[in-house]
Amino acid sequence: MIKDLLTGLDAKNELVEWRCRSTESLIDSFKESDWKRIFSDISDIHGLEKLLSYDCGQCYVSYNLKTNKPFGFIYAYIEDEKNLKVSLHGGGWISGNTLLNYNAYILLIDTMLENGIKVRTACELDNDIAMRFNRSIGFIKYYSSKNYHYLWISRERLHKSEIYKRINKKLKKEQAENPIKSRHNFKTH
């Protein structure tokens, strides 16, 4: 059930589109040390292609619609199928366009939450950049272990974040002018 939800998500706006990963190779997109921060239990990054293809989640690739080039990925690992919980792991490889990265991440999270999927993530204790990024859009810590902070987000918290409001200001104006146009939809297969 949740796998069908994840596969059927349609997250797209005028700047970004999330696509289910098909043939994109992501291995060369990050240095080995960065991969190990994203997936801490990976000892050999060459096994990542297999991991990203496992049936225990869904891997998405974000595309810049102006260039039609990929710039990031998210792996939504299914934590709890019955309660529709996923844990997100990922990152972007094009620096210098922080708003595009925020736009993409917020778009996918909002689409998941809108479809009843509960969203969590985790950050290494010393990964201040990831922690600030996640907290700025509304994630809050629910648990800390020896090595990680575990975070969750609600749609209400996401929509109250300043970065969400900033990114969606233009979109809200367009939607008010044309209420039929939708930012993201869920389509069934």
Summary of the structure (lengths in Angstrom):
residues: 189
radius of gyration: 16.0
end to end distance: 12.3
largest distance: 51.4
contacts: 529
relative contact order: 0.16
helix: 39%
strand: 31%
